[in-house]
Amino acid sequence: MTVQCWVLLPFLLFVVSVGGIWTVYAIAVANNHVCSLNSWAYNNSCTTNTSTLCCTMMNIPYVSTCGINFPESAVFMATLNIGSAIYLVVCIFRHAHVLDTKPSESMLSTIGLVFGCMSSAGGFLVGNCNPRTLMIIHYLGAALSFAFGLIYIIIQTLLTYRVSVTGYEVYLAPLRVILTAVQIMASLCYTILFAQIGLHLQQLSAVFEWLQCTNMHVFLVTLIFDFHCFRSSMLQSLTGKRDEEKALIISKDTASEMYSK
């Protein structure tokens, strides 16, 4: 696999996850299963027959709500499963890249890998557990995906400052700080508003949920620059073989220098 192929991983993650989830939203709105994100005409109940969708608490366009009904539920499941798998691969490759480039940051990178894997696992739970039948597991998965995903991008932002991989960190670091700040703000607003009773506050909570979902993948797609410098041999860092090879090369060079003298 060539260097350019690795660049496609973050881009593929963005296309599958963001494109897929917004497709689910479009299908749900088209089928009148949820109200649109820019609709604020909510009612506590609908007692009269009408040809248009009457927006109630059940129609608030949360990400999970958009994926409950058929046919969008099938697209929702496929998107979350494929996206979570690619996300997991991206986390592993990013960790290998950091280990190979700067082993002294292995602890922070390992912590990031753990949170990234847990966030990916949360995505699998969300995609495969319909909230109508497995509500607790579904929302547990959502909590894991968003909360641990937030911690993951915070750690990746720190690593951008500590590990020079691309030479463009002077631009990537502030960009990732901004995206991380947006993610923190959106997560807090979503969590606070989700606990409120008012329908309009719930609608606003859904807007922030879509914001944090999209913003997180915008952050992850910036890893394209890091993956441009990735080599398949860097995966050996996960088993420690890469360090052994480097040590062997250094010892040979040292021996050659001593012999020449």
C-alpha positions as CSV (number, residue, x, y, z in Angstrom):
1,M,0.0,0.0,0.0
2,T,1.4,3.4,-1.0
3,V,1.7,6.4,1.2
4,Q,-1.2,8.1,-0.5
5,C,-3.5,5.3,0.5
6,W,-3.1,6.0,4.2
7,V,-4.3,9.6,3.6
8,L,-7.7,8.2,2.5
9,L,-8.5,6.7,5.9
10,P,-9.4,10.0,7.7
11,F,-11.1,11.2,4.5
12,L,-13.1,8.0,4.2
13,L,-14.1,8.2,7.8
14,F,-15.4,11.7,7.2
15,V,-17.3,10.8,4.1
16,V,-18.9,7.6,5.5
17,S,-19.8,9.1,8.9
18,V,-20.8,12.6,8.1
19,G,-22.3,11.8,4.7
20,G,-24.1,8.8,6.1
21,I,-25.6,10.4,9.2
22,W,-26.8,13.5,7.3
23,T,-28.3,11.1,4.7
24,V,-30.2,9.4,7.6
25,Y,-31.5,12.8,8.7
26,A,-32.6,13.8,5.2
27,I,-34.5,10.5,4.8
28,A,-36.1,10.8,8.2
29,V,-37.3,14.4,7.5
30,A,-38.5,13.4,4.0
31,N,-40.6,10.6,5.5
32,N,-42.0,12.9,8.2
33,H,-40.5,10.8,10.9
34,V,-38.8,13.8,12.6
35,C,-39.1,17.5,12.3
36,S,-36.3,19.5,10.6
37,L,-33.5,21.2,12.6
38,N,-34.8,24.6,11.6
39,S,-38.4,23.9,12.7
40,W,-39.5,25.5,15.9
41,A,-43.3,25.1,15.7
42,Y,-43.7,22.4,18.4
43,N,-46.9,21.3,20.2
44,N,-47.4,19.4,23.4
45,S,-49.9,17.1,21.6
46,C,-51.6,16.7,18.2
47,T,-55.3,15.9,18.3
48,T,-56.5,17.1,14.9
49,N,-55.9,15.4,11.5
50,T,-53.5,17.3,9.3
51,S,-51.6,16.7,6.1
52,T,-48.4,18.1,7.5
53,L,-46.2,16.7,10.3
54,C,-47.2,17.9,13.8
55,C,-44.0,18.3,15.8
56,T,-44.1,16.9,19.3
57,M,-41.5,15.6,21.8
58,M,-41.3,12.4,19.7
59,N,-40.3,14.2,16.5
60,I,-37.3,16.2,17.9
61,P,-34.5,15.4,15.4
62,Y,-31.9,13.9,17.7
63,V,-29.3,11.8,15.9
64,S,-30.7,8.6,17.4
65,T,-34.3,9.6,16.7
66,C,-33.5,10.0,13.0
67,G,-32.3,6.4,12.9
68,I,-35.2,4.7,14.6
69,N,-37.6,4.0,11.8
70,F,-37.3,2.1,8.5
71,P,-35.8,2.8,5.9
72,E,-33.4,5.2,7.5
73,S,-32.7,2.8,10.3
74,A,-30.8,0.5,7.8
75,V,-28.7,3.4,6.6
76,F,-28.1,4.4,10.2
77,M,-26.9,1.0,11.3
78,A,-24.6,0.6,8.2
79,T,-23.1,4.1,8.7
80,L,-22.4,3.6,12.4
81,N,-20.9,0.1,11.9
82,I,-18.6,1.1,9.0
83,G,-17.7,4.5,10.5
84,S,-16.8,2.9,13.9
85,A,-14.6,0.3,12.2
86,I,-12.7,3.0,10.2
87,Y,-12.5,5.2,13.4
88,L,-10.9,2.3,15.3
89,V,-8.3,1.8,12.5
90,V,-7.5,5.5,12.5
91,C,-7.0,5.5,16.2
92,I,-4.6,2.5,16.0
93,F,-2.6,3.9,13.1
94,R,-2.4,7.3,14.8
95,H,-1.0,5.7,17.9
96,A,1.6,3.7,15.9
97,H,2.6,6.9,14.2
98,V,3.2,8.7,17.5
99,L,5.1,5.7,19.0
100,D,7.4,5.6,15.9
101,T,8.0,9.4,15.8
102,K,8.4,10.2,19.5
103,P,8.3,7.1,21.9
104,S,8.6,9.4,24.9
105,E,4.9,10.4,24.3
106,S,3.8,6.7,24.4
107,M,1.9,7.0,27.7
108,L,-0.2,10.0,26.5
109,S,-0.8,8.3,23.1
110,T,-1.8,5.0,24.8
111,I,-4.3,6.8,26.9
112,G,-5.7,8.5,23.8
113,L,-5.9,5.1,22.0
114,V,-7.9,3.6,24.9
115,F,-10.4,6.5,24.8
116,G,-10.6,6.3,21.0
117,C,-11.3,2.6,21.1
118,M,-14.0,3.1,23.7
119,S,-15.5,5.8,21.6
120,S,-15.5,3.5,18.6
121,A,-17.2,0.8,20.7
122,G,-19.8,3.3,21.7
123,G,-20.5,3.9,18.1
124,F,-21.1,0.2,17.5
125,L,-23.6,0.1,20.4
126,V,-25.5,3.1,19.0
127,G,-25.7,1.6,15.6
128,N,-26.8,-1.9,16.6
129,C,-29.1,-1.1,19.6
130,N,-32.3,0.5,18.6
131,P,-33.5,2.9,21.4
132,R,-37.0,1.5,21.1
133,T,-36.0,-2.0,22.3
134,L,-32.5,-1.5,23.9
135,M,-32.8,2.1,25.2
136,I,-30.3,1.8,28.1
137,I,-27.6,0.2,26.0
138,H,-28.2,2.6,23.1
139,Y,-27.8,5.7,25.3
140,L,-24.8,4.1,27.1
141,G,-23.2,3.7,23.7
142,A,-24.0,7.4,22.8
143,A,-22.5,8.5,26.1
144,L,-19.3,6.5,25.4
145,S,-19.0,7.7,21.9
146,F,-19.4,11.4,22.6
147,A,-17.7,11.7,26.0
148,F,-14.7,9.5,25.2
149,G,-14.5,11.0,21.7
150,L,-14.2,14.4,23.3
151,I,-11.3,13.2,25.5
152,Y,-9.7,11.6,22.5
153,I,-9.6,14.8,20.4
154,I,-8.3,16.7,23.5
155,I,-5.4,14.3,23.7
156,Q,-4.7,14.5,20.0
157,T,-4.6,18.3,20.3
158,L,-2.0,18.0,23.0
159,L,0.0,15.5,20.9
160,T,-0.1,18.0,18.0
161,Y,1.9,20.4,20.2
162,R,4.3,17.7,21.6
163,V,5.0,15.6,18.5
164,S,6.1,17.1,15.2
165,V,4.9,14.7,12.5
166,T,4.0,16.8,9.4
167,G,5.9,20.1,9.8
168,Y,2.6,21.8,9.6
169,E,1.9,21.7,13.3
170,V,2.2,25.5,13.5
171,Y,-1.1,25.6,11.5
172,L,-2.7,22.4,12.7
173,A,-2.3,23.0,16.4
174,P,-4.4,26.3,16.6
175,L,-6.9,24.8,14.2
176,R,-7.3,21.7,16.4
177,V,-7.5,23.9,19.5
178,I,-10.5,25.8,17.9
179,L,-12.2,22.6,16.9
180,T,-11.7,21.1,20.4
181,A,-13.1,24.3,22.0
182,V,-16.2,24.0,19.7
183,Q,-16.6,20.4,20.7
184,I,-16.4,21.2,24.4
185,M,-18.9,24.0,24.0
186,A,-21.3,21.9,21.9
187,S,-21.0,18.9,24.4
188,L,-21.8,21.1,27.4
189,C,-24.7,22.9,25.7
190,Y,-26.1,19.6,24.5
191,T,-25.9,17.9,27.9
192,I,-27.4,20.9,29.8
193,L,-30.2,21.4,27.3
194,F,-31.0,17.7,27.0
195,A,-32.0,17.7,30.7
196,Q,-34.5,20.5,30.2
197,I,-38.2,20.1,29.8
198,G,-39.1,22.8,27.3
199,L,-39.6,21.6,23.7
200,H,-37.7,24.5,22.2
201,L,-34.8,23.8,24.5
202,Q,-34.9,20.1,23.5
203,Q,-34.8,21.2,19.8
204,L,-31.8,23.4,20.6
205,S,-30.2,20.4,22.3
206,A,-30.6,18.4,19.1
207,V,-28.9,21.2,17.1
208,F,-25.9,21.0,19.4
209,E,-25.8,17.2,19.2
210,W,-25.6,17.5,15.4
211,L,-22.9,20.1,15.8
212,Q,-20.7,18.0,18.0
213,C,-21.2,15.0,15.8
214,T,-20.1,16.9,12.7
215,N,-17.4,18.9,14.4
216,M,-15.7,15.8,15.8
217,H,-15.4,14.3,12.3
218,V,-14.1,17.6,11.0
219,F,-11.3,17.3,13.6
220,L,-10.6,13.7,12.6
221,V,-10.3,14.6,9.0
222,T,-7.4,17.0,9.8
223,L,-5.4,13.8,10.5
224,I,-5.0,13.6,6.7
225,F,-1.9,15.7,7.1
226,D,-0.5,13.3,9.7
227,F,-1.4,10.2,7.7
228,H,0.4,11.6,4.6
229,C,3.6,10.9,6.5
230,F,2.6,7.5,7.6
231,R,4.5,4.3,6.6
232,S,3.3,0.7,7.0
233,S,6.6,-0.1,8.7
234,M,5.4,2.2,11.6
235,L,2.9,-0.5,12.6
236,Q,5.8,-2.5,14.0
237,S,6.0,0.1,16.8
238,L,2.9,-1.5,18.2
239,T,4.8,-4.7,18.9
240,G,8.1,-3.1,19.9
241,K,10.0,-4.5,16.8
242,R,10.5,-1.0,15.4
243,D,12.4,0.0,18.6
244,E,14.5,-3.2,18.4
245,E,15.4,-2.5,14.8
246,K,16.4,1.1,15.7
247,A,18.5,-0.1,18.6
248,L,20.2,-2.6,16.3
249,I,21.0,0.0,13.7
250,I,22.4,2.4,16.3
251,S,24.6,-0.4,17.8
252,K,25.9,-1.3,14.3
253,D,26.7,2.3,13.5
254,T,28.5,2.6,16.9
255,A,30.5,-0.5,16.3
256,S,31.5,0.6,12.8
257,E,32.7,3.9,14.1
258,M,34.8,2.2,16.8
259,Y,36.2,-0.2,14.3
260,S,37.1,2.6,11.9
261,K,39.0,4.4,14.7
